[in-house]
Structures are given as C-alpha cells and as structure tokens.
Amino acid sequence: MRTAFAIGAHPDDIEFFMAGTLLLLKEAGYEIHYMNIANGSCGTTQYDTPTIIRMRTEEARAAATCAGAVFHGPVCNDLEIFYDKPTLVRVASVMREVAPEIVLTHSPTDYMEDHTNACRLAVSAAFSRGMPNFPVEPPRAPVMDKVTVYHAQPNSNRDPLGHLVEPDFFVDVSDVVERKVAMLSCHVSQKQWLDESQGHESYLQALRDLNEEMGRMSGVFQYAEGWRRHLHLGFCGPDDNPLRTALASRILMAK
C-alpha cells in the first residue's frame, strides 16, 4: 500500500494547508495518515489546559475520520514544538511506523515558530528513517524505502516578512474544497479563538480565501493548494515526484 503522511503543527493546520491534496491522494489509491505534533493546548480563551487538549484532540480525530485518514496523536503542547531530540525521536518513531512514500508538511519558514519547527522535525524524521544508530521512542526498526517531502504554502501565502511565496506547482482542489471545509468544521473550538486572536471574520471562509488566492495565482484553477518539493538528497531519487505522478491531471507547474 502506498502511503501519504500529512504532518502539521496544530489541530486545524492540515485542513488549512494540506487537506485537499491529502484527500486527492486517497482518491488516487493512497493510504493517508494525519498527525498534528502539538495538542492545541493554547488555542482558547475559555477553557483550562486539560479541557482544551481533550477537546482539540477529539476534534482532530474527527477530522481525520472525515478524511478517511489514520490518526496519530500529538506529542507536545502548543508553543513547545522545539527542534530538540526528545521531540524528534517521537516524531521519527511515527515516521517509521507509517513509512510513507509522500510526506506533506509546512513551509520551511512560516509566520510562527511552531510551524517552522514542525517542518524541521518532519524533514529530519524522514531523513533519519533508515538510520539504525538513531534510536526512536517508542523503538521501531528503521525503514529503507524512499520518501519524497513536499512543503505547503505558509499561512497567508506569505513568509514572515510579508513577501508572497510562489509554489513550484499547484494542485487543483476545486472539487474537494468543501470537503476541506467539512474537515475544518470538526474543529469547533477554534472558531471563537481565531476570531479573537487573529481577526478571522469567518473561520471557514478563511480557508476558502487562501485556496482561492492560490487558484488566482495558477491562472487556471478556482481553488488550489501550492507545493514545493524538498531537495531529493537523502530522501529519494533526483527524478522522483510521486505527488506529481499520482495527481498528474490536477497539477499545473508554476515554472
């Protein structure tokens, strides 16, 4: 079974930036996996920490179920996604369990450090997948299969300095954007939090707006997700591009 693994920082990040492509990979025959590294502990002004962690974990699990994805639980609190060994060995253990052909993760730079560090952890976990002298927790045997890593667009499609980030290619998600919205709707606790903390007038519309901007950038699609492929060294062959192969009819190269 070919597998694709989406790794986000917080509950709802996969929905905003990666879910359309993940859903299309499932339609293309992939087994899909879903993991948020953090548990959503800070995403509230209403609830105490244990309550919001429980709520957001249940919401994320529901979203994964909505997508038909295998759910993998978080390993740390919000704002504690550090690029350190204790976190890396736990993410790397899940990477070996999943043994994906495709990894979907955050942009290498994004508006907040949790996103950037989640990307670094996902990349290092994929890189170390076949290293027997790098022990992981819980222990799992190394896997030698090739993996190709793809980076989603940053939040707002811009880097931390406000510069527009252009993807290498676009994936047409026009006919699955409402399924993305359905997944995002599972994260009920976040609507008020994002309205208060980031000024989102409409939590669900914000997702559509991001994908619509990508669609306009493509010049072809109504709604799109943008992607950049990580350098192949240490991961896969120089010409390997399984995402492009799997979704060929939906992909437009930007260059």
Sequence and secondary structure as in RCSB ss.txt:
>XXXX:A:sequence
MRTAFAIGAHPDDIEFFMAGTLLLLKEAGYEIHYMNIANGSCGTTQYDTPTIIRMRTEEARAAATCAGAVFHGPV
CNDLEIFYDKPTLVRVASVMREVAPEIVLTHSPTDYMEDHTNACRLAVSAAFSRGMPNFPVEPPRAPVMDKVTVY
HAQPNSNRDPLGHLVEPDFFVDVSDVVERKVAMLSCHVSQKQWLDESQGHESYLQALRDLNEEMGRMSGVFQYAE
GWRRHLHLGFCGPDDNPLRTALASRILMAK
>XXXX:A:secstr
  EEEEEESSTTHHHHHTHHHHHHHHHTT EEEEEESB  TTS SSS HHHHHHHHHHHHHHHHHHHT EEE   
B TT   SSHHHHHHHHHHHHHH  SEEEE  SS SSHHHHHHHHHHHHHHHTTT TTS  SS         EEE
EE  GGGB TTS B   SEEEE TTTHHHHHHHHHT TTHHHHHHHHH  S HHHHHHHHHHHHHHHHTS SSEE
EEEE   TTTS TT  HHHHHTGGGEEE  
